Amino acid sequence: MSWQLLKTPVCKLGLAVAIALATVAMHPTSGLASQASVPVQFRGGALWVTQLAPGQSGAEVVQQAASAGLHTVYLKAAEGATPEPQFSAALVSEMRVAGATVCGWMFAVGTNPEAEAAAAVAAAQAGAQCLVVDAEGEYDSRYYPAQLFVHALRAQLGASFPIGLASQAEVYEHPKFPYSVFLGPGAFNVVLPLMYWLDFGISVDAVYRDTMAANAIYGRPILPVGQLYGAPTNAELLRFRALAHAYGTPGVSFFDLAAAAPGQLPTLASPLPALPRKQVLLPTVHASADGDEIVQAQELLNAAGAHLPVGGFFGAQTAKAVATFQARHHLSASGVLDAATWKALLRFRPREPSWSTGPPDSAQ
């Protein structure tokens, strides 16, 4: 990506781009992705488990998850390239026999992508039914390592093995992060944004509004991740679940079991209040913006016939390509990436470049 975008300070949902949230009439799932595109392993509710307590059995973990109405367990399988000793074939088998879907999750750092991929593959070989890759700030600017990691995983696990990206929820706050690689063609199936509203200092409603808008442009189903740590109230947990349902998300999960206070797990199984359906929002982005959302737009524009260098800056060349695309698709040729333009672009398969040669030097 253009290293120009790494030099621009980013403010919350700002960028210096005059981003406005524009409603688009569409299925209230993420982007234009449908429920049918969600692997069955990611549907419904899940409980994250970082570390089993001493003497705790897999069957006990499954029982605790079931008390919360959650029948999938995301069990930590690796830290970077180092496998977690707890993640064994025997433990996974015990949990599956007890009735759980078991997915391995790993924290990825990007310093040795092939070794990290090997650790993830080992979890699948031990019986994991899906993988969740938690990649955050350590992967900032690491577009090529991210591409190597994704390609290594798919080469060893095949195109159909279910993989999700657990990522920083507020895309515009993380312009250096390669969302477009992890969620690119043939890459991961779903995105699980870490929607920790207490960490952000905002309400549950606000974290949904900001997160759904920012992640929708990648065309992957969004599975919200809520927090059990930090002492959220039961009312907040109930609201988080209710909004997941209102937005039509295919699944929701909570981090993590060890942090759950007494009374929290039953709240996750309690009846939901009725909420009106929520529409997904797509961003309006103007010229001079930079960040990974521009990388995504440039890849989509190239798939639609443009010939842009992909660098992540919304310059004159990109604005011209947007206007040309709009005219060809009977949209107002404003050169602005508005909701209608994103919706039309998301019908195309992004044309991802090879990041091995590094970023281009010129603005687009």
C-alpha positions as CSV (number, residue, x, y, z in Angstrom):
1,M,0.0,0.0,0.0
2,S,1.1,3.6,-0.5
3,W,3.3,4.5,2.4
4,Q,1.8,8.0,2.0
5,L,-1.2,6.7,3.9
6,L,1.0,5.7,6.8
7,K,1.9,9.4,7.4
8,T,-1.5,10.8,7.7
9,P,-2.8,11.1,11.2
10,V,-6.2,9.4,11.7
11,C,-8.9,10.6,14.0
12,K,-11.9,8.5,15.1
13,L,-14.0,7.7,12.0
14,G,-12.5,10.8,10.5
15,L,-9.4,10.6,8.3
16,A,-9.8,14.2,7.0
17,V,-12.1,12.7,4.4
18,A,-15.5,13.9,5.6
19,I,-16.8,10.4,5.9
20,A,-20.5,10.3,6.3
21,L,-22.6,7.2,7.0
22,A,-25.1,6.6,4.2
23,T,-27.9,4.1,4.4
24,V,-28.2,1.7,1.6
25,A,-31.2,-0.6,1.0
26,M,-29.8,-4.1,1.2
27,H,-30.0,-7.3,3.2
28,P,-29.1,-6.4,6.8
29,T,-26.0,-8.7,6.8
30,S,-22.5,-7.5,6.2
31,G,-22.0,-5.8,2.9
32,L,-23.7,-7.8,0.2
33,A,-22.8,-11.1,1.8
34,S,-25.7,-13.4,2.4
35,Q,-26.4,-15.9,5.2
36,A,-25.8,-18.6,2.7
37,S,-22.1,-17.7,2.4
38,V,-21.5,-18.3,6.1
39,P,-19.9,-21.7,6.9
40,V,-22.1,-23.6,9.4
41,Q,-19.3,-23.6,11.9
42,F,-19.6,-19.8,12.3
43,R,-23.4,-19.7,12.6
44,G,-25.0,-19.0,16.0
45,G,-23.3,-18.2,19.3
46,A,-19.7,-18.9,20.4
47,L,-17.7,-18.6,23.6
48,W,-14.0,-17.7,23.5
49,V,-11.6,-19.7,25.8
50,T,-8.1,-18.4,26.2
51,Q,-6.9,-20.8,28.9
52,L,-8.5,-23.7,30.7
53,A,-8.5,-23.4,34.4
54,P,-6.2,-25.9,36.3
55,G,-8.0,-29.3,36.3
56,Q,-10.8,-28.1,34.1
57,S,-12.0,-30.6,31.6
58,G,-13.2,-30.0,28.0
59,A,-16.6,-31.3,28.9
60,E,-16.9,-28.8,31.7
61,V,-16.1,-26.0,29.3
62,V,-18.8,-27.2,26.9
63,Q,-21.3,-27.3,29.8
64,Q,-20.5,-23.7,30.7
65,A,-20.9,-22.6,27.1
66,A,-24.2,-24.4,26.9
67,S,-25.4,-22.7,30.0
68,A,-25.0,-19.5,28.0
69,G,-26.8,-20.9,25.0
70,L,-23.5,-21.1,23.1
71,H,-22.7,-24.3,21.3
72,T,-19.4,-23.3,19.7
73,V,-16.1,-22.9,21.5
74,Y,-13.2,-20.8,20.2
75,L,-10.3,-22.4,22.0
76,K,-6.9,-20.8,21.9
77,A,-4.5,-22.9,19.7
78,A,-1.5,-20.8,19.2
79,E,0.4,-17.6,20.1
80,G,2.1,-16.5,16.9
81,A,4.1,-19.6,15.7
82,T,4.0,-21.3,19.1
83,P,1.2,-23.9,19.6
84,E,-0.7,-23.8,22.8
85,P,0.0,-27.1,24.7
86,Q,-3.7,-27.2,25.8
87,F,-4.9,-27.6,22.3
88,S,-4.6,-31.3,21.8
89,A,-6.5,-33.8,19.7
90,A,-7.7,-35.5,22.9
91,L,-9.1,-32.3,24.3
92,V,-10.8,-31.3,21.0
93,S,-12.3,-34.8,20.7
94,E,-13.6,-34.6,24.3
95,M,-15.3,-31.3,23.6
96,R,-16.8,-32.4,20.4
97,V,-18.1,-35.6,22.0
98,A,-19.7,-33.4,24.6
99,G,-21.7,-31.6,21.8
100,A,-19.6,-28.5,21.0
101,T,-18.3,-27.3,17.7
102,V,-14.6,-26.5,18.4
103,C,-12.7,-23.9,16.5
104,G,-9.1,-23.0,17.1
105,W,-8.1,-19.4,17.5
106,M,-4.6,-18.0,17.3
107,F,-3.0,-14.6,17.9
108,A,-1.0,-13.7,14.7
109,V,1.8,-11.2,14.7
110,G,3.2,-11.4,11.2
111,T,6.9,-11.8,11.9
112,N,7.0,-15.4,10.5
113,P,3.9,-16.0,8.5
114,E,4.7,-19.4,7.2
115,A,5.4,-20.7,10.8
116,E,2.2,-19.1,12.0
117,A,0.4,-20.8,9.2
118,A,1.9,-24.1,10.3
119,A,0.7,-23.6,13.9
120,A,-2.8,-22.9,12.6
121,V,-2.7,-26.0,10.3
122,A,-1.7,-28.1,13.3
123,A,-4.8,-27.0,15.1
124,A,-6.9,-28.1,12.2
125,Q,-5.1,-31.4,12.1
126,A,-5.9,-31.8,15.8
127,G,-9.6,-31.6,15.0
128,A,-10.5,-27.9,14.9
129,Q,-13.5,-27.5,12.8
130,C,-12.7,-23.9,11.9
131,L,-10.0,-21.3,12.6
132,V,-10.2,-17.8,13.9
133,V,-7.1,-15.6,13.3
134,D,-6.9,-12.7,15.8
135,A,-4.7,-10.2,13.9
136,E,-4.4,-6.7,15.3
137,G,-1.8,-3.9,15.4
138,E,1.1,-6.3,15.1
139,Y,0.1,-6.7,11.5
140,D,0.0,-3.0,10.7
141,S,1.8,-2.3,7.4
142,R,2.5,-6.0,6.9
143,Y,0.6,-6.5,3.6
144,Y,3.1,-9.0,2.2
145,P,3.3,-11.1,5.3
146,A,-0.5,-11.1,5.5
147,Q,-0.6,-12.3,1.9
148,L,2.0,-15.0,2.6
149,F,0.1,-16.2,5.6
150,V,-3.3,-16.4,3.8
151,H,-1.8,-18.2,0.8
152,A,0.1,-20.7,3.1
153,L,-3.1,-21.4,5.0
154,R,-5.2,-22.0,1.9
155,A,-2.5,-24.0,0.2
156,Q,-2.5,-26.5,3.2
157,L,-6.1,-26.4,4.3
158,G,-7.8,-26.0,0.9
159,A,-10.3,-23.4,-0.3
160,S,-13.3,-24.7,1.7
161,F,-11.9,-24.8,5.3
162,P,-13.7,-22.2,7.4
163,I,-11.5,-19.3,8.5
164,G,-12.4,-16.1,10.2
165,L,-10.5,-12.8,10.8
166,A,-10.9,-11.4,14.3
167,S,-9.8,-7.8,13.8
168,Q,-9.8,-4.3,15.2
169,A,-13.4,-3.2,14.8
170,E,-12.9,0.5,13.8
171,V,-11.4,0.2,10.3
172,Y,-10.8,4.0,9.9
173,E,-8.7,4.0,13.0
174,H,-6.3,1.5,11.6
175,P,-5.4,2.6,8.1
176,K,-2.2,0.5,8.0
177,F,-3.9,-2.8,8.7
178,P,-4.4,-5.2,5.7
179,Y,-8.1,-6.0,6.0
180,S,-8.2,-6.2,2.2
181,V,-5.7,-9.0,2.2
182,F,-7.2,-11.1,5.0
183,L,-10.7,-10.6,3.5
184,G,-9.6,-10.6,-0.1
185,P,-10.4,-13.1,-2.9
186,G,-10.0,-16.7,-1.7
187,A,-8.9,-15.5,1.7
188,F,-11.0,-15.7,4.9
189,N,-14.7,-16.4,5.0
190,V,-16.0,-14.1,7.7
191,V,-14.9,-11.1,9.8
192,L,-15.2,-11.1,13.6
193,P,-14.6,-7.4,14.6
194,L,-13.6,-7.1,18.3
195,M,-16.4,-4.7,19.3
196,Y,-15.3,-3.9,22.8
197,W,-17.5,-0.9,23.6
198,L,-16.1,-0.4,27.1
199,D,-12.6,-0.2,25.7
200,F,-13.7,2.4,23.1
201,G,-15.7,4.4,25.7
202,I,-18.9,4.3,23.6
203,S,-22.3,2.7,23.9
204,V,-23.2,-0.7,22.5
205,D,-25.4,1.0,19.9
206,A,-22.5,3.2,18.8
207,V,-20.1,0.3,18.4
208,Y,-22.5,-1.5,16.2
209,R,-23.2,1.6,14.1
210,D,-19.5,2.4,13.5
211,T,-18.4,-1.2,13.1
212,M,-21.0,-2.4,10.7
213,A,-20.4,0.6,8.5
214,A,-16.7,0.3,8.3
215,N,-16.5,-3.5,7.8
216,A,-19.4,-3.7,5.2
217,I,-17.1,-2.7,2.3
218,Y,-15.2,-6.0,2.4
219,G,-18.2,-8.0,1.4
220,R,-17.8,-10.6,4.2
221,P,-20.4,-11.6,6.8
222,I,-19.8,-9.8,10.0
223,L,-19.9,-11.8,13.3
224,P,-19.7,-9.3,16.2
225,V,-17.4,-10.2,19.2
226,G,-18.6,-8.8,22.5
227,Q,-16.7,-8.5,25.8
228,L,-17.2,-10.3,29.1
229,Y,-14.1,-8.7,30.7
230,G,-14.2,-5.2,32.1
231,A,-17.4,-5.8,34.0
232,P,-20.1,-5.1,31.3
233,T,-23.6,-5.0,32.8
234,N,-26.1,-7.7,32.0
235,A,-28.2,-5.0,30.2
236,E,-25.2,-4.2,27.9
237,L,-24.7,-7.9,27.1
238,L,-28.4,-8.3,26.4
239,R,-28.3,-5.2,24.2
240,F,-25.3,-6.5,22.3
241,R,-27.1,-9.8,21.5
242,A,-30.3,-8.0,20.6
243,L,-28.5,-5.7,18.1
244,A,-26.7,-8.7,16.6
245,H,-30.1,-10.1,15.8
246,A,-31.5,-6.8,14.6
247,Y,-28.7,-6.4,12.2
248,G,-29.2,-9.9,10.9
249,T,-25.7,-11.1,11.7
250,P,-25.2,-14.8,11.3
251,G,-23.3,-15.3,14.5
252,V,-22.1,-13.6,17.7
253,S,-19.4,-14.5,20.2
254,F,-18.1,-13.3,23.6
255,F,-14.5,-13.0,24.9
256,D,-13.8,-14.8,27.2
257,L,-14.8,-17.5,29.6
258,A,-12.2,-16.8,32.3
259,A,-13.5,-13.2,32.6
260,A,-17.1,-14.0,32.9
261,A,-18.6,-12.8,36.2
262,P,-21.3,-14.7,38.1
263,G,-24.6,-14.3,36.4
264,Q,-23.1,-13.2,33.0
265,L,-23.4,-16.6,31.2
266,P,-27.1,-17.1,32.0
267,T,-27.7,-13.6,30.6
268,L,-26.3,-14.8,27.2
269,A,-29.1,-17.4,27.1
270,S,-32.0,-15.1,28.3
271,P,-34.8,-14.1,25.9
272,L,-34.1,-11.2,23.6
273,P,-36.2,-8.0,23.5
274,A,-37.8,-7.3,20.2
275,L,-35.9,-4.6,18.2
276,P,-36.7,-3.3,14.7
277,R,-34.5,-4.5,11.9
278,K,-31.4,-2.4,11.4
279,Q,-30.0,-1.5,8.0
280,V,-26.3,-1.9,7.3
281,L,-24.5,1.4,6.6
282,L,-21.9,2.0,4.0
283,P,-19.5,4.9,4.1
284,T,-19.2,7.9,1.9
285,V,-15.6,8.6,1.2
286,H,-14.2,11.7,-0.6
287,A,-11.0,12.5,-2.4
288,S,-7.9,12.9,-0.3
289,A,-8.9,9.9,1.9
290,D,-6.3,7.3,2.6
291,G,-6.4,3.9,4.3
292,D,-7.2,0.3,3.6
293,E,-10.7,1.2,2.5
294,I,-9.1,2.9,-0.5
295,V,-7.0,-0.1,-1.2
296,Q,-10.3,-2.1,-1.3
297,A,-11.9,0.4,-3.6
298,Q,-9.0,0.5,-6.0
299,E,-9.0,-3.3,-6.2
300,L,-12.7,-3.3,-6.9
301,L,-12.3,-0.6,-9.5
302,N,-9.6,-2.6,-11.2
303,A,-11.8,-5.6,-11.3
304,A,-14.4,-3.4,-13.0
305,G,-12.0,-2.4,-15.7
306,A,-9.8,0.4,-14.3
307,H,-6.0,0.3,-14.4
308,L,-5.1,1.9,-11.1
309,P,-1.9,1.4,-9.1
310,V,-3.1,0.1,-5.7
311,G,-1.7,2.3,-3.0
312,G,-4.5,3.3,-0.7
313,F,-4.7,7.1,-1.5
314,F,-7.8,8.7,-3.0
315,G,-6.2,11.0,-5.5
316,A,-7.2,12.5,-8.8
317,Q,-6.6,9.2,-10.7
318,T,-8.8,7.2,-8.4
319,A,-11.5,9.9,-8.4
320,K,-11.5,9.8,-12.2
321,A,-11.8,6.0,-12.1
322,V,-14.7,6.3,-9.6
323,A,-16.5,8.8,-11.9
324,T,-16.0,6.5,-14.9
325,F,-17.4,3.5,-13.1
326,Q,-20.4,5.5,-11.9
327,A,-21.2,6.7,-15.4
328,R,-21.0,3.2,-16.8
329,H,-23.3,1.9,-14.1
330,H,-25.9,4.7,-14.4
331,L,-24.9,6.4,-11.2
332,S,-24.3,10.1,-10.5
333,A,-20.7,10.6,-11.8
334,S,-19.6,12.5,-8.7
335,G,-16.2,10.8,-8.2
336,V,-17.2,10.2,-4.6
337,L,-17.4,6.7,-3.1
338,D,-21.0,6.8,-1.9
339,A,-23.3,4.1,-0.7
340,A,-24.7,3.3,-4.2
341,T,-21.2,3.1,-5.7
342,W,-20.0,0.7,-3.0
343,K,-23.0,-1.4,-3.6
344,A,-22.3,-1.6,-7.3
345,L,-18.5,-2.2,-6.7
346,L,-19.2,-5.1,-4.3
347,R,-20.7,-7.1,-7.2
348,F,-17.1,-7.5,-8.5
349,R,-14.4,-9.7,-7.1
350,P,-11.5,-7.5,-6.0
351,R,-8.3,-7.7,-8.1
352,E,-5.6,-8.1,-5.4
353,P,-2.1,-7.2,-6.4
354,S,1.1,-9.0,-5.3
355,W,2.5,-7.1,-2.3
356,S,6.0,-8.7,-2.6
357,T,7.5,-5.7,-4.5
358,G,6.4,-3.2,-1.8
359,P,4.2,-0.1,-2.1
360,P,4.0,2.2,-5.1
361,D,5.5,5.6,-4.8
362,S,3.0,7.9,-6.5
363,A,-0.4,9.2,-5.5
364,Q,-3.5,7.9,-7.3
